[in-house]
Amino acid sequence: APMAGQYDCLESFGRDLAAISLGDSLRGIQLCHENLTDRRHRTWCIQGSVQARFWETSRSEEALAMCRILSSLDEKDGCYWMIITRANELYVSDSDFEEFCVRVEYRYRAWCGR
């Protein structure tokens, strides 16, 4: 894909891979790693995969688990950026959003501002 479209393309690829790994966060990560060698591309794929796991609030635990599993800081940053952004959209009330944010790893809670 041209450079300008790589982010969108690889996020979409991650969402496609999520279709065969929902319910298994580790498998979602493995699929991104097995299919991509570039570090940025893997991060974008993981962002798409975690986004696909978090279309509704009832799926928050799987998304949080996926971010917790990651060991690469780039991947973890991208993962938490995605789910905190999604949570901000999904949780209408401030109290529900705050309840989500206390389940986020401590170092990322500052990203939970509204």
N, C-alpha and C positions, 0 to 999 in steps of 0.2 A: 504494500500500500504506500502511496506517496506520504512523505513525512507529515504533511498537514492532516492526513486522515488516520494516522496510526493509532492515536489515543482512542478515538471512537471505535475503530475497527477492533482493537484488542480488548476494549471493554465489552463490546458486543460478543466477541469470542468467549470471554469469561462467562457471560450470561448463558451462552450456548452450552458451555461445559457444565454449568450448574444444573442444567436440565438432566444430566446423567449422574449427578453427584449430590442432589438435594438430600439432606439428612445425614450427610457424611462430609463435614467441613474439611477434614484432612484429605479426603479424596479430591475435593475441589482444588485444594492447593497443589496436590501432586499432579493433577492434570495440567495446570498452568505451567508447572515446572517441567513436566515431561515434554510439552509441546513447544516451549519457548526457551531460548538460551539467553537473550538479552535481558538484563536486570530490569530495565524500565518496562519492557514489554510484559514481563512476568507480573510486575506490580499493577499494571493497567488491567491485565487479565484477572488478577485477584480482586481488584476493585469491582469489576463487572460481575464476578462470581458471587461476591458477598452482597452486592446490590440485589441480585436475583433471589437471594435468600431472605431479603428484608423488604418485601413489598407491603407487608402489613405488620402491625405491632406484635401480633402473636408469634412471629418468627424471629423476634429480637434475640433470643438466646442462642440460636444457631449462628447468627451473624456475629454476636459477641464472642462465641466460642472460636469461630474461624479467626478472628483478629488475635485472640489470646494465643493460639497455636503458633502463629508466625514467629520466626526467630530473626529474620532479616528486618532491620530497622526501616528500610525503605518500604518494604511490603507492609509492615505493621502500620507505618504512618499512613500509607495510602488506604489501607483497610479501615482504620479508624476515621480517617477523613470522610470516607464514603458513608459509613454507618451513622456517624454523628450528623452529617448533612441530611441523610434520610430521616433520622429520628426527629430532627428539627421540623421536617415536613409532616411526618406521620403523627407525632404527638401534639395534639391541639392545645391541651392545657399545660401550663408551666409545671404543675406538680407532676404530671405523667412524664414530661420530658426530664425533669430532675430525677425521678425514680429510675429512668433509663440511665442517666449519666452517672449515677453512683455505682452502676455495674460496669462502667468503662474502667479500664486500667487507669490507675491514679495519674500517670504522666500525661494522659490525654484528656483528663476532665476539664482542663482550662479551655479546650476547644468547644465546650458545651455552652458557651454564652449565647444568649438570645438578644 
